Amino acid sequence: MCSELDLGYFSMAMWTIGLGAIGAAVTGIILANTDLFLTKAEKASLDFLGSADLKTLGGGKPRAFKAEELWRKHGAVIMAVRRPG
């Protein structure tokens, strides 16, 4: 009688573990391949990008200026990237 009871518990435990593993795999595949739960990115306005502070790099005298100065007299392409964290 004890062996039948143990076999039933073992069978139920294996089904539970198997279904949990399948559920975890399906959830992982959905989260890795879709953006369902990610926040949506906002478009940066021209005013916001123009007010960004920029600093020169290199060996010359360092200078800080607003990004708007880049396209005031000359055309410029600006790419704004925000890293998480």
C-alpha positions as CSV (number, residue, x, y, z in Angstrom):
1,M,0.0,0.0,0.0
2,C,2.8,2.4,0.7
3,S,4.4,1.8,-2.7
4,E,1.2,2.7,-4.5
5,L,0.9,5.9,-2.5
6,D,4.6,6.9,-3.2
7,L,4.1,6.2,-7.0
8,G,1.1,8.5,-7.1
9,Y,3.0,11.3,-5.4
10,F,6.0,10.8,-7.6
11,S,3.9,10.9,-10.7
12,M,2.1,14.1,-9.6
13,A,5.4,15.7,-8.7
14,M,6.9,14.9,-12.1
15,W,3.8,16.3,-13.9
16,T,4.1,19.5,-11.8
17,I,7.8,19.9,-12.5
18,G,7.3,19.2,-16.2
19,L,4.5,21.7,-16.6
20,G,6.4,24.3,-14.7
21,A,9.4,23.8,-16.9
22,I,7.3,24.1,-20.1
23,G,5.6,27.2,-18.7
24,A,9.0,28.8,-17.8
25,A,10.3,28.0,-21.3
26,V,7.3,29.5,-23.1
27,T,7.4,32.6,-20.9
28,G,11.2,33.0,-21.5
29,I,10.7,32.7,-25.3
30,I,7.9,35.3,-25.3
31,L,9.8,37.8,-23.1
32,A,13.0,37.3,-25.1
33,N,11.4,37.8,-28.6
34,T,8.8,40.4,-28.0
35,D,8.6,43.9,-26.4
36,L,5.2,43.3,-24.8
37,F,6.2,44.4,-21.3
38,L,8.8,47.1,-22.2
39,T,8.1,50.8,-21.8
40,K,7.6,52.6,-25.1
41,A,10.3,55.0,-26.2
42,E,9.5,58.7,-26.4
43,K,10.6,60.8,-29.4
44,A,13.0,63.6,-28.4
45,S,11.8,67.1,-29.4
46,L,14.1,69.5,-31.3
47,D,14.0,71.9,-28.3
48,F,15.1,69.2,-25.9
49,L,18.0,68.1,-28.1
50,G,19.0,71.7,-28.8
51,S,19.3,72.4,-25.1
52,A,21.7,69.5,-24.4
53,D,25.1,70.4,-23.1
54,L,28.0,69.2,-25.2
55,K,31.7,69.3,-24.5
56,T,34.6,69.1,-26.9
57,L,37.0,66.2,-26.9
58,G,40.6,66.1,-27.9
59,G,43.9,67.9,-27.3
60,G,42.6,71.5,-27.7
61,K,41.1,73.8,-25.1
62,P,37.9,72.1,-23.7
63,R,34.8,74.1,-24.6
64,A,31.2,73.6,-23.5
65,F,28.3,74.6,-25.7
66,K,24.7,73.9,-26.5
67,A,23.8,71.3,-29.2
68,E,21.8,74.0,-31.0
69,E,25.0,75.7,-32.0
70,L,25.9,72.7,-34.2
71,W,23.0,73.3,-36.6
72,R,22.5,77.0,-36.2
73,K,24.9,77.8,-39.1
74,H,25.7,74.4,-40.5
75,G,23.6,71.3,-40.9
76,A,24.3,68.5,-38.4
77,V,22.9,65.1,-37.6
78,I,22.3,64.5,-33.9
79,M,21.7,61.0,-32.4
80,A,20.6,60.8,-28.8
81,V,21.0,57.5,-27.0
82,R,20.1,56.9,-23.4
83,R,21.7,53.9,-21.7
84,P,19.8,52.1,-19.0
85,G,21.1,52.7,-15.5
